[in-house]
Every structure is written in structure tokens, then in C-alpha cells.
């Protein structure tokens, strides 16, 4: 094939690819814009703003090698394209943003491979895989990493001879109170380090073993660095009587320390580079082999891919069942429990679109349980009845602190009714498809199944709070067993499509 023919083939392929990508991102604009918005406003995922420029630079630096290849259509990537679209459609239906955003990136990768073919796809393998760093996934690590940071900091302080009293993520030393919040977890350091470490390994090492080893180092080092950072900041505050490392400089010292650690890690890694300066990290090109273009292969894959890629245009209808959202949530009557007047400065952080009702009920023994319900029906936009944006406790709240996260309930410390702090037990359940489910992940799957059955998106978050004193665990369990049946009937009467609910009432 002569140079002129290859140039025309490249222009045609790039035009097709550009139009296909524009159409794909236009159809999936909600997930795409949502991902960009997270990059822009979230410190944890701000590194996503660099992913596209870096991937573009990686392609540009190898442009001479790429131009020498012959782009050709490839049918097989349409199958993973269809599977990614299915995942994204279900994720968008269940309002799991991360699933839809990951699906968009996977579809972009599959589309590039389908239009440009296996030869070009192999040459673009790393830039395409690098796009995965733009998916804003990883906040699920926050609780674990906050606990690990607190464990290390408290242990290091005690080894240093500093007496420490700890309650959950909060601890007290002789010179003041400290707490591990989300900014102290190290998640943002970890994500930035792994992304930059992977890029460094690709550009500086030729063997897979050395690359993977350096990526492993880029994963471990920020964890250790964050633990040491937290310990040093507390020690600086302690030794200076809180004159330094206690305000804004707290974060400044953390980033400076992290920058120094990253510089040292890359400086050491550069000494072991096995690629000559200026050499591309990948020179092997697969053989050109003929790719089958039989209609029997292309036709079903194209039809399947188109039907699933356009999922956002038709899946949204499954969210809308034949039900009108209730105007308000009435009070609930529970046998054996009487209404209790209660003023407690706590309520979950819920989406504004959810209907909310909070009431206290008193048992025969005189102890109370606070019932908090947030119901979502026919939600639009990013509002969710089940999701991480509905928080039991805000990590920045100074009045309430988590002491322990158990499987059945949390132990939290908060203001008491008579002016002193008190320990409470906190339990969260999710109501969906006429059932109560504790795990948020399982509740999401049940909600997807409910919508696929044409029964709408109705779901609720149910939270129970009671003092630990006076056999709180037994009281919480007893109330749970008594309240679920009437609460289920009430929610079904309010939120499920006509013909599905029973005649139960909430009062």
C-alpha cells in the first residue's frame, strides 16, 4: 500500500472515529459531564483533569510509528462495546454513577479498537488503558484508610511516649484534640501516586516485571507516607503547643511532605531505568493478518452494540412507573410504642429530593428509638434514595463522632438530652421492592431488578437511633422486628404502582 493510499485511509478512519466518538459521548453526556464535573470540584479526583492531556501526549509522541500502520475495521471489539453499554445502562438506571462512567471509558476504548483495528490498537494499548485513571472510583476506600491512618498515628504516638486516649477516629493527647477526617485518609495521595507511577514505569522500564514492581512501589509508598505525615503533623502540633501544623499549614505540610516523597521515589526509580533516553517503550508490532469482515459477524454485533449504546435514550422509561410521588410522609403507628416528644440535633444528610420524616417512639420500659425515613419516588437528575451521598454522619460534624462501625449497627457519640455527651446505637436499612436490605450494594441490585420489572424506582433509607444505655442493642433489635411490617405496608401504600400495594396505612 503506497503512502498516499495509507494517508487517505487514516483520514477516513479518523473522520469515522471522530463522528462515532461524538455520537457516543453525546448519547452518554450525563455520565460524561458528571465525570468531568467530579474532576473539577473534587480534590480526590482532580488528577482526572490530567488524564486526557497525558493520553493525548502519549499518542502524539508516537505519531511517526502510528502513521506507518494501516488502520482497518475490526468487528470483535463491538462485543465488549455492547457489554460495556449494558453495564453503563444498568448503572445509569440504578444511579450508580461510577458504573456508568466506567462504561463510557470502556466504550471509548472498544470504539477506537473497532475503527482503527488490532495493529493500531496494540500501539495505542497504554494510552487507551491510561484513560481508566480518569474514572472517579475509590471513595469506598475512605473508611478503611481513615481507620488505618488513625491506628498508625495512635500507635506511633504511644511509642513516642505521648499518652493517647482514642475514640474511633478521634483521639486526645495532653496538648489537644485531634481527629482523622477524609482529607487525612490518603486516598488522594494514593490515586495520584499510582497514576503518575504507572506513567513513569511505562516510560522508563521495558520489561513487564519492572513496570509492575514500580507500580507496586507507587501503591505502597503513599500509604506509608500518609501515615508518617499524619504522625509528624500531630507531633509538630504537640511539640509546638499547637502553634504550627494546627491550621491551614496542616494541609500545606502534608502536600510538601508528599511531594518530597514522590520526588525521591521517582529519583530512585530513574536510576534503574532500562530504556535508553528517547527510546519509545514499545517497538513490537503484531503481524497484519487479514481480519474477517463477513456480514454474518458484523451485522449481529452492530445491531447489538447500537441497541445497547443508545440505552440512555430508552432505559429512563423504566424509572417511571404508574405512580405519583406522595406529597409527604405521615407518622407511623407501631404496636406497643407510643409517640415521644424529642429534640435531638441529628438527622441524616439526605438528598433534597427525598421525602423525609423523623419521629421518636417510646417503649414500655421508658426508653426511646428515633425512626428516620427518607423516601424517593420518580427521582430525576442525580438524586438517589440509595447511595453514598446520603450520609448518616458528616465527617466534618464536630458534635457527632463514630466510635465503631459494626456489622449490625454503629456506636456513635453525640449530644445527650441533658447536656452531656451520650453513646448511641445507629442502624441503617434500605427499603426497595417491598423488602428491607441492609447492604447498600444488594439494595442497588434489587432496585435495578425492580425497575426492569416495570415497577419504578421507589426506594427508601430507614435509620434507627437509640441510646446504648439500658440494653440498647436488645431494644434496637426488638424495635426493628416490630416496625418493619407496618413500615413496609406504609411505604408500599405510598410508593409502589397501583395494583401492587396493599391497603396498609401509616397511621
Residue pairs with C-beta under 8 A, 6 or more apart in sequence:
1 9
1 70
6 67
6 70
9 70
9 71
10 67
10 71
13 71
13 115
13 116
16 115
17 111
17 112
17 115
17 116
20 111
20 115
21 108
21 111
24 104
24 107
24 108
24 111
24 309
25 32
25 104
25 108
27 309
27 310
27 312
27 313
28 88
28 100
28 103
28 104
28 107
28 312
30 92
30 100
30 312
31 88
31 92
31 97
31 100
31 101
31 103
31 104
31 312
32 101
32 104
34 97
34 100
34 101
34 382
35 48
35 101
35 104
35 134
35 135
35 136
36 48
38 45
38 48
38 136
39 45
39 46
39 48
39 49
39 134
39 136
40 46
40 49
42 136
43 183
43 188
44 136
44 138
44 139
44 187
44 188
44 191
45 136
45 138
45 191
46 188
47 133
47 188
47 191
47 192
47 195
48 133
48 134
48 135
48 136
50 195
51 130
51 131
51 133
51 134
51 195
52 131
52 134
54 130
54 199
55 127
55 128
55 130
55 131
56 127
58 126
58 127
58 130
59 66
59 124
59 127
61 280
62 123
62 280
65 123
65 280
65 283
65 285
66 120
66 123
66 124
69 119
69 120
69 123
69 285
70 117
70 119
70 288
71 115
71 116
71 117
71 119
71 120
72 116
72 117
72 119
72 291
73 114
73 115
73 117
73 291
73 293
74 113
74 114
74 115
74 116
74 117
74 118
74 121
74 291
75 114
75 291
75 292
75 293
75 297
75 298
75 301
76 114
76 301
77 110
77 111
77 113
77 114
77 121
78 110
78 114
78 298
78 301
78 302
78 304
78 305
79 301
79 304
80 106
80 110
81 106
81 107
81 110
81 111
81 114
81 305
81 308
81 309
82 301
82 304
82 305
82 308
82 309
84 103
84 106
84 107
84 110
85 103
85 107
85 305
85 308
85 309
85 311
86 308
86 311
87 99
87 102
87 103
87 106
88 99
88 100
88 102
88 103
88 104
88 107
88 311
89 103
89 308
89 311
89 312
89 315
90 99
90 448
91 97
91 98
91 99
91 100
91 102
91 103
92 99
92 100
92 311
92 312
92 315
93 315
93 316
93 318
93 319
93 448
93 451
93 452
94 444
94 445
94 447
94 448
94 451
95 379
95 382
95 383
95 384
95 387
96 387
96 444
97 136
97 382
98 135
98 136
98 137
101 135
101 136
101 137
102 132
102 135
102 137
105 131
105 132
105 134
105 135
107 309
108 131
109 128
109 129
109 131
112 121
112 124
112 128
113 121
113 128
116 124
117 291
118 286
118 289
118 291
119 285
119 286
119 288
121 128
122 285
122 286
123 282
123 285
125 282
126 202
126 281
126 282
130 198
130 199
133 191
133 194
133 195
133 198
138 187
138 190
138 191
139 187
139 388
141 185
141 187
141 190
142 182
142 185
142 187
143 405
145 185
145 186
145 187
145 190
145 223
145 226
146 169
146 180
146 181
146 182
146 184
146 185
147 169
148 223
148 227
149 180
149 184
149 185
149 186
149 226
149 227
149 230
150 166
150 168
150 169
150 171
150 180
152 227
152 230
152 231
153 171
153 178
153 180
153 227
153 230
153 231
153 234
154 164
154 166
154 171
156 227
156 231
157 164
157 171
157 173
157 231
157 234
157 235
158 164
160 235
162 173
162 174
162 235
162 238
163 173
163 174
164 171
164 172
164 173
165 171
165 172
166 172
167 401
167 403
167 413
168 401
168 402
168 403
168 404
168 413
169 179
169 180
169 181
169 401
169 402
170 177
170 178
170 179
170 180
170 401
171 177
171 178
171 179
172 178
173 234
173 238
174 238
175 237
175 238
175 241
175 242
176 237
176 238
176 242
176 246
178 234
178 237
179 401
180 230
181 395
181 396
182 395
183 251
184 226
184 230
185 226
186 222
186 223
186 225
186 226
186 227
186 229
189 222
189 225
189 226
189 258
190 219
190 222
190 223
190 226
192 222
193 218
193 219
193 221
193 222
193 262
193 265
194 215
194 218
194 219
194 222
196 218
196 262
197 214
197 215
197 217
197 218
197 219
197 265
198 215
198 218
200 214
200 218
200 266
200 269
201 210
201 211
201 212
201 214
201 215
201 218
201 269
202 211
202 281
203 275
203 281
204 214
204 269
204 270
204 273
204 274
204 275
204 281
205 211
205 214
205 272
205 273
205 274
205 275
205 281
206 274
206 275
206 281
207 274
210 272
210 274
214 269
217 265
217 269
218 265
221 261
221 262
221 265
222 258
222 261
222 262
225 257
225 258
225 261
226 258
228 257
229 253
229 254
229 257
229 258
232 245
232 253
232 257
233 245
233 250
233 253
233 254
234 245
236 244
236 245
236 253
237 244
237 245
237 246
245 253
275 281
318 451
318 452
318 454
319 378
319 379
319 451
319 456
319 457
320 378
320 456
321 378
321 454
321 455
321 456
321 457
321 458
321 496
321 497
322 456
322 497
322 498
323 377
323 378
323 456
323 458
323 495
323 496
323 497
323 498
324 378
325 355
325 377
325 378
325 495
326 355
326 375
326 377
326 494
326 495
328 355
328 357
329 355
329 356
329 357
329 373
329 375
329 494
329 506
330 357
330 490
330 506
330 507
331 339
331 357
331 359
331 506
331 507
332 357
332 359
332 371
332 373
332 483
332 486
332 487
332 490
332 506
332 507
333 486
333 506
333 507
334 361
334 479
334 482
334 483
334 486
335 482
335 486
336 363
336 364
336 482
337 361
337 362
337 363
337 369
337 479
337 482
337 483
338 361
338 362
339 359
339 360
339 361
339 362
340 360
340 361
340 362
340 368
341 360
342 360
342 368
342 370
342 417
343 417
344 360
344 370
344 415
344 417
344 465
345 399
345 414
345 415
346 370
346 399
346 400
346 414
346 465
347 356
347 358
347 372
348 372
348 374
348 390
348 391
348 392
348 461
348 463
349 389
349 390
349 391
349 392
349 394
350 356
350 374
350 390
350 461
351 374
351 376
351 379
351 383
351 384
351 385
351 389
351 390
352 383
353 376
353 379
353 380
353 381
353 383
354 374
354 375
354 376
354 383
354 385
354 390
354 461
355 374
355 375
355 376
355 377
356 372
356 373
356 374
356 375
357 372
357 373
358 370
358 371
358 372
358 373
359 370
359 371
360 368
360 369
360 370
360 371
361 368
361 369
361 371
361 479
362 368
363 369
363 475
363 478
363 479
365 470
365 475
367 466
367 467
367 470
367 472
367 475
368 466
368 467
369 464
369 465
369 466
369 475
369 476
369 479
370 464
370 465
370 466
371 462
371 463
371 464
371 483
372 462
372 463
372 464
372 465
373 460
373 461
373 462
373 463
373 487
373 491
374 385
374 390
374 460
374 461
375 385
375 458
375 459
375 460
375 491
375 494
375 495
376 383
376 384
376 385
376 457
376 458
376 459
376 460
377 456
377 457
377 458
377 494
377 495
378 456
378 457
379 385
379 457
384 390
385 430
385 432
385 447
385 457
385 458
385 459
385 460
385 461
386 430
386 432
386 440
386 443
386 444
386 447
386 459
386 461
387 440
388 440
390 461
392 410
392 426
392 428
392 463
393 400
393 401
393 402
393 412
393 426
394 400
399 414
399 415
400 412
400 413
400 414
400 415
401 412
401 413
401 414
402 410
402 411
402 412
403 410
403 411
403 412
403 413
403 423
404 410
404 411
408 427
409 425
409 426
409 427
409 473
409 476
410 425
410 426
410 427
411 423
411 424
411 425
411 426
411 468
412 423
412 424
412 425
412 426
413 421
413 422
413 423
413 424
414 421
414 422
414 424
415 421
415 422
416 422
422 467
422 468
422 469
423 467
423 468
423 469
424 465
424 466
424 467
424 468
424 472
425 465
425 466
425 467
425 468
425 472
425 473
425 476
426 463
426 464
426 465
427 463
427 464
427 465
427 476
427 480
428 438
428 461
428 462
428 463
428 464
429 436
429 437
429 438
429 461
429 462
429 463
429 464
429 480
430 436
430 437
430 438
430 440
430 443
430 459
430 460
430 461
430 462
431 437
431 459
431 460
431 461
431 462
431 487
431 488
431 491
432 443
432 446
432 447
432 450
432 458
432 459
432 460
433 446
433 447
433 449
433 450
433 455
434 488
434 492
434 496
435 446
435 488
436 462
436 484
436 488
437 443
437 446
443 459
447 457
447 459
450 456
450 457
450 458
451 457
455 496
455 497
455 500
456 495
456 496
456 497
458 491
458 495
458 496
460 491
460 495
462 487
464 476
464 479
464 480
464 483
466 472
466 475
466 476
466 479
486 504
486 506
488 504
489 502
489 504
489 505
490 504
490 505
490 506
492 500
492 501
492 502
492 504
493 501
493 502
493 503
493 504
493 505
493 506
494 501
494 506
495 501
